[in-house]
Amino acid sequence: GLTTVRDRPPATGRMAQAMRGRFVTLTPQRGEAVMRAMSQSSHPSMQRVADKAGVSRNTVSRALRNDPRISIATKTKIRRIAEQLGYRPNPRVSELMAQLSRGRRRMDTEVVAFVRCRHRSHKEPPLASDARVMQGMRRRGGQIGFQVEDFALIEGEMSAARLREILGARGIRGAILEVSRYLPADLADLYGSLACAVVGRAPPAIPLNRAVSNHYLTMARALEVLRDRGYRRVGYYGLNVTDRNINHAWSAALAWHHREMRTDADVLMRNVASWDEVDFFRWIRDANPEVVVTNHRPALVWLRSTGKRVPEDVGFVDIDWSPSSGPCAGMDQRLELIGAAALDLVARQLIYHELGPPDYVTTVMIEAEWCEGATIKRVTP
């Protein structure tokens, strides 16, 4: 029959010495100590974090997802304990639970809102750029299982809190915000409990992830092309609000160019409060640029109305080029890719249940590309 360890005769000689070197006697007290050590050395569980914090497992889960229903003090405490214990959520489990949660809410794809913030002005033309951003978001949404719907937040017609109620009633937990023309004072009422990202030019103070053009490299690349063509006196005409929203990136690249070329940046660079044709005429007369860089397409008409020929007398570059720019030279900021990147940011937050402003802002920058056009030439020395 079988021989138990207790019945087996004791080993002697060299065999006994070898066995004593490899095994220890496992008493009940030692067994408990081994189990405690194994528990402490293994990957800590969410329940262990909850026990140490004195809260429920569900509260820990919500706190680590930045759920707005959990107080800041509780979130901070739980995150500190989780870090001390070395707790790390399993990303595969998180994604699976998110998919199950979305499936309980609705059987089709999850909806993300594209919110365009606008002044209450009927004179304000629709932005062609919005259509390109939306196209990129919808194309990307079709690839990863999200649907994008269009919403407008009009000054004086709807509050951010009211729009949040509408989105909540429809079960929409994510939004992409476009605030380049209007920044509602109560915008935090909208993004405070949603998974949100900002697309395009926006004030740096908004505490949200964002997808933008790499503005500095956009201008730097345009200036590189212009230098290769022989242009030195590069003039820029833009808006103060744009300069602030892109953190002065275009101005910085221009300032470096003028330093290298030893040209007068104070005269050749002009930011204004609003587009002004008369002011533009005066600036052209006083600055006498060899080429004009701007993101205001009507300035090409203004330039020609001064009697100057384009590109024979002066060149023109649309720094915010789009297919509607026609034969104009410029920089395509590839808005479709920016829209797709913004949706990726929101999708990630939804997958990990990260609602409200993030702990730190992530910025995804898309590089623009040069588009050749008939509005510049090669300048002969």
Residue pairs with C-beta under 8 A, 6 or more apart in sequence:
10 16
11 19
24 30
26 34
43 86
43 87
43 88
44 85
44 86
44 87
45 87
46 57
46 60
46 61
46 87
46 89
47 57
48 85
48 87
49 60
49 78
49 81
49 82
49 85
49 87
50 56
50 57
50 59
50 60
52 81
52 85
53 59
53 60
53 77
53 78
53 81
55 74
55 78
59 70
59 74
59 78
60 78
60 82
62 69
62 70
62 353
63 70
63 74
63 75
63 78
63 79
64 78
64 79
64 82
64 89
65 352
65 353
65 354
65 355
66 75
66 354
66 355
66 356
66 358
66 359
67 353
67 355
67 356
68 192
68 193
68 355
68 356
91 352
94 351
94 352
94 353
95 351
98 350
98 351
98 352
98 353
101 353
102 110
102 350
105 171
106 171
108 147
109 141
109 145
109 146
109 147
110 145
110 146
110 147
110 173
110 174
110 350
111 146
111 147
111 148
111 149
111 170
111 171
111 172
111 174
112 137
112 141
112 146
112 147
112 148
112 149
112 172
112 174
112 175
112 176
112 343
112 346
112 347
112 350
113 148
113 149
113 151
113 167
113 172
113 174
113 175
113 176
114 133
114 134
114 137
114 148
114 149
114 150
114 151
114 175
114 176
114 178
115 151
115 152
115 153
115 163
115 175
115 176
115 177
115 178
115 190
116 127
116 130
116 150
116 151
116 152
116 153
116 178
117 152
117 153
117 177
117 178
117 179
117 181
117 182
117 183
117 184
117 187
118 124
118 152
118 153
118 154
118 155
118 181
118 182
119 154
119 155
119 181
119 182
120 154
120 155
120 156
120 157
124 181
127 181
128 322
128 324
129 200
129 320
129 322
129 335
130 178
132 322
132 335
132 336
132 339
133 178
133 199
133 200
133 335
133 336
133 338
133 339
133 342
134 148
134 150
134 339
135 336
135 339
136 335
136 336
136 337
136 338
136 339
136 340
136 343
137 148
137 176
137 339
137 340
137 342
137 343
138 147
138 148
139 336
139 340
140 146
140 339
140 340
140 343
140 344
141 147
141 148
141 343
144 343
144 344
144 347
146 174
146 343
146 347
148 176
148 343
149 172
151 163
151 166
151 167
151 175
153 160
153 163
153 182
153 184
153 190
155 182
155 184
159 184
159 186
159 189
160 184
160 186
160 187
160 188
160 189
160 190
161 186
161 189
161 190
163 190
164 189
164 190
164 192
164 193
164 194
167 173
167 175
167 194
172 194
173 194
173 195
173 350
173 355
174 194
174 195
174 196
174 346
174 347
174 349
174 350
175 190
175 191
175 194
175 195
175 196
175 346
176 196
176 197
176 198
176 199
176 339
176 342
176 343
176 346
177 187
177 190
177 191
177 196
177 197
177 198
177 199
177 202
177 208
178 198
178 199
178 200
179 187
179 198
179 202
179 203
179 206
180 200
180 201
180 202
180 245
183 202
183 203
183 206
184 190
187 206
190 196
191 208
191 356
191 357
192 356
192 357
193 355
193 356
194 355
194 356
195 346
195 349
195 350
195 354
195 355
196 208
196 209
196 346
196 349
196 357
197 208
197 209
197 210
197 211
197 342
197 345
197 346
197 349
198 206
198 208
198 209
198 210
198 211
198 342
199 210
199 211
199 212
199 338
199 339
199 342
200 211
200 212
200 213
200 335
200 338
201 212
201 242
201 245
201 246
202 210
202 212
202 245
203 244
203 245
204 245
204 247
207 357
207 358
207 361
208 357
208 358
208 361
209 345
209 349
209 358
209 361
209 362
209 363
209 364
210 342
210 345
210 361
210 362
210 363
210 364
211 338
211 339
211 341
211 342
211 344
211 345
211 363
211 364
211 366
212 246
212 338
212 363
212 364
212 365
212 366
213 333
213 334
213 338
213 365
213 366
213 367
213 368
214 365
214 366
214 367
214 368
215 246
215 247
215 249
215 250
216 249
216 250
216 252
216 253
217 365
217 367
217 368
218 249
218 250
218 319
218 331
218 333
218 367
218 368
219 249
219 250
219 253
219 254
219 293
219 319
219 331
220 253
220 256
221 331
221 368
221 369
221 370
222 293
222 317
222 319
222 330
222 331
222 370
223 234
223 253
223 254
223 257
225 370
226 234
226 291
226 293
226 315
226 317
226 376
227 257
227 261
229 315
229 376
229 377
229 378
229 379
230 378
230 379
230 380
230 381
231 290
231 291
231 315
231 376
231 379
232 261
232 263
232 290
233 261
233 263
233 268
233 287
233 288
233 289
233 290
233 291
234 254
234 257
234 258
234 261
234 263
234 268
234 289
234 290
234 291
234 293
235 268
235 269
235 270
235 283
235 284
235 287
235 289
235 290
235 291
235 292
235 293
236 250
236 251
236 254
236 268
236 269
236 270
236 292
236 293
236 294
237 270
237 272
237 280
237 283
237 292
237 293
237 294
237 296
237 299
238 250
238 270
238 271
238 272
238 294
238 295
238 296
239 271
239 272
239 273
239 274
239 275
239 296
240 271
240 272
240 273
242 250
242 271
242 295
243 250
243 251
243 271
250 319
251 269
251 271
254 265
254 268
254 269
254 293
255 265
255 269
258 264
258 265
258 268
258 269
259 265
267 286
267 287
268 287
268 289
270 283
270 287
272 279
275 296
275 298
275 299
277 302
280 299
280 302
280 303
281 302
281 306
284 292
284 303
284 306
284 308
284 314
285 306
289 314
290 314
290 315
290 379
291 314
291 315
291 316
291 317
291 376
292 299
292 303
292 314
292 315
292 316
292 317
293 317
293 319
294 316
294 317
294 318
294 319
295 318
295 319
295 320
297 318
297 324
297 325
297 328
299 316
300 310
300 316
300 318
300 328
300 375
303 310
303 314
303 316
304 310
308 314
310 316
310 375
311 374
311 375
311 376
311 377
312 377
315 329
315 375
315 376
315 377
316 328
316 329
316 375
316 376
317 328
317 329
317 330
317 331
317 375
317 376
318 325
318 328
318 329
318 330
318 331
319 330
319 331
320 330
320 331
320 333
321 328
321 329
321 330
321 331
321 332
321 333
321 371
322 332
322 335
325 371
325 373
327 373
327 374
327 375
328 373
328 374
328 375
329 370
329 371
329 372
329 373
329 374
329 375
329 376
330 370
330 371
330 373
331 368
331 369
331 370
331 371
332 368
332 369
332 370
332 371
333 366
333 368
334 366
334 367
334 368
334 369
337 366
338 366
341 364
341 366
342 364
344 364
345 362
345 364
348 354
349 355
349 358
